[in-house]
Structure formats: C-alpha cells, structure tokens
Amino acid sequence: MAKKKVTKEETSRPAVLMSMFMVVVLIAVLLSLRNPKIEGEGKNNHIPAFLQRQANPSPVEDEGLSYDFYQDSCPGAEEMVRSKMKKFFSNQKGVPANLLRLFIHDCCIKGCDASVLLNSTDPNNNRSVEKQAPPNLTLKGFDVVDSIKEDLEEACPGVVSCADVLALATRDGILLTGGPFYPVFTGRKDSDESHFQEALSDIPSPNHNISQILSLFRRRGFDERDTVSLLGAHNVGRISCDFIRNRFGNFSGTGHPDSTMASDFMDELRLQCQDGHGITQVGAPTLTPAPTPTPTMATLIKGNSKPMMMFSEQLSVAISSGSDFDGHYYQNLLRSRGLLFADQQLMANHITASLVRTYASDDGRTFRKDFSRAMLKMSNHGVLTGNNGEVRIKCALPRSHS
C-alpha cells in the first residue's frame, strides 16, 4: 500500500495551533493583571500563571489556608464581601485605603490574625490592645469590617473569621481602585489576644535608613523585591507635613537639610508646608482620594499628627484611587523627589536602587506583578489556622466576651 504523502501545511499545523494557544494564554494573563475590577475570581484556573506558582505553596496548604475555603461552609461568603465593598466604595472612595492601612498594621504585629480589631476588655487600662497604641490611633475602616461581618453572621453564623474578612475586603478594595489582582487564601482564625507593646515597637519609622527598613521587613520574611514593591503603594495618598519638616533644616542633628532631597523639591515643599491651608497640593505626580478616580497630585496635610504615627501608615494609606497604579513613585525617587526619607533611602542600596530603576522604566506591569506577589505573601504572614485561634462573633471582642 502506498504511503500517504504528508504536505508541508499538515506538518506545520501543530506548531501553528500551539502558537495560537500560547497567544491566548498570554492575553488571559495580561488581562487578569491589568483588569482593575475583576468580577469573581472563582477557582484557581482564574489565577494568573505567574501567581499560581506562589498561590499554591505547600506550607500554606499545610497550615490550613486554601483557595475558596468557604465553598461548602458558606458558599456565598467571598461574593458577599465583594458586593459590600462595591457599595462602600461607591459612597466613600477612601475606604480601600483605610482597609489597606488597617490590614498592614494587623499583619505587621504577630501576623494577619485580626488582633488590631480587638477592643480592650479592661476599662481601666488604655494600654492593653493594639488599637490603643499611638501608631494605630488614626486607623479607620473598623466599621466596614464590622458591617461585612454582621452580614456574614446572618448568612453563616460563626463560620467566617474577621481575619479573612479583612484580608478579602482589602484585596477587593485594591481591585476597585485600579490595583492588580492577587489571590487570597482563606481559612484564617482570629486571635483572642492583642499586643500593645509590639504595636509600639514593630512599626518602622519614616526616618529609618535603608538598613533599618530592610531589616524590619526581612524579619517578617520579605526580601528586597517585596519591600520595594510594597513601598510603591506610595504612588497615591496623603502625608502630613509633620513627617517631612525635619528634612528641611537640622536633619538628624547634622545642622543641614537632608542632602538626599532635590533642592528645588525641598523649596517647593517648604513653601507648601508654610502655607496656611489645611491640605495643599505638592509636586509628586500621584493621586489623592476624590469623589471619582481622578488623577491629581499627592497631598500634604498640615497640623499636628499623632506623635508616633509611623511609616507603615504611609505605606498602607497609599492606595486610594488607582488609575495610575504604575511607576510614578519610582520615577520620583530617581529624581531625588521622595517625600519621606525612608522612601528616598531605596536609592541608597544597590539592590533596591536597581529595582527602583526597573519599576520606573516600564508602564507599571513589572511593579504590578511584584506588588501582587508581595501582597499575597503579606496576606499569608503569621496566620492562625486549624485549632489555633477562634472565629469571633463580633470582630471587636474575643469570643469569650461576645
């Protein structure tokens, strides 16, 4: 029997089909990275491939976290959080920034266990819980978490933890403001303790140098790339003049202004901070909360800040309206126009400076990808699962006091 002759077209067809398949996969990944309002992530097949490698680490699974943990015990839990966040965001554009700040403050102290949400159960002690510590006195968003939790308690009593509510609501808020997607594993338990002293000592300062910054983040398991990408949340937000005035004069006891700040930028900020208005626009190309996501400039806020309000607040308050969730922050650092000394210190280390240049050089894709990874890592930090911890009925009280 004569053999069928294979044509050139038939030989090349599998290669063509494979090329088309790879193009489709690439487009899907890029869309998931840049879509600011993803509607329901579903299962792991909706997670971008570069995140799936980090989204399924065996230590996370071993600790009891999993994707869509409540699919059987409270099937509509994540959609309920998402829906409530949309309603809050439609009325208050600053809610995502408040939650991100609250989430970071929680995770920095003993891990993401909702300990920052606890009220003191001792009316005679005003130094017993994290929210009483000066760095936390201006935290907002407790009412949002409580409202979401109340709805979940009606639907699924005693099932969804406050720690998971905060983690999910923070991620959904980032998406609503135009930030990148990252998966949130669930199954966290709530702590029945809160740590006042740790809240005083474990939050970095806006005047820390690069060694101190990296050391504090490294203690929590974050490397240079994680740290630099997380600080990129400074793309947007508000900063009090109190945090930068010391850079204008006798900086760190030198008798001179901070030499790491561009002189023209310093003159501009000095003038703005001497202005009599309560909130002033400054020359950092970022965003500020507004009724609609409108690109503006970063704002400086005058007046007395809480004496120990610190750097983590500036990190976490940053994302507030996100159509420019890109490399502006890093571009400013290349021009010595970082608002905080700690920001500008990213240029003082060859590894972090290289990352700054990388993030400043493209349209934000690299930064968004790395920020997603870092937030995924942050959300899994120090969690309580299984028999450790509890599921509170009310987020402000341990279960024994509910």
FENDA-V62605 format. One record per helix or strand of 2 or more residues. SS is the DSSP state (@ for helix, = for strand). FROM is the first residue (numbers start at 0). LEN is the number of residues. If there is no record, write none. Layout:
ss=SS from=FROM len=LEN
ss=SS from=FROM len=LEN
This chain:
ss=@ from=7 len=27
ss=@ from=43 len=3
ss=@ from=48 len=7
ss=@ from=57 len=6
ss=@ from=76 len=15
ss=@ from=94 len=14
ss=@ from=114 len=3
ss=@ from=129 len=3
ss=@ from=133 len=3
ss=@ from=141 len=14
ss=@ from=161 len=15
ss== from=188 len=2
ss=@ from=195 len=6
ss=@ from=209 len=9
ss=@ from=223 len=12
ss== from=237 len=3
ss=@ from=240 len=3
ss=@ from=244 len=3
ss=@ from=250 len=3
ss=@ from=262 len=12
ss== from=278 len=3
ss== from=298 len=3
ss=@ from=310 len=6
ss=@ from=327 len=7
ss=@ from=340 len=8
ss=@ from=349 len=12
ss=@ from=364 len=15
ss=@ from=398 len=3
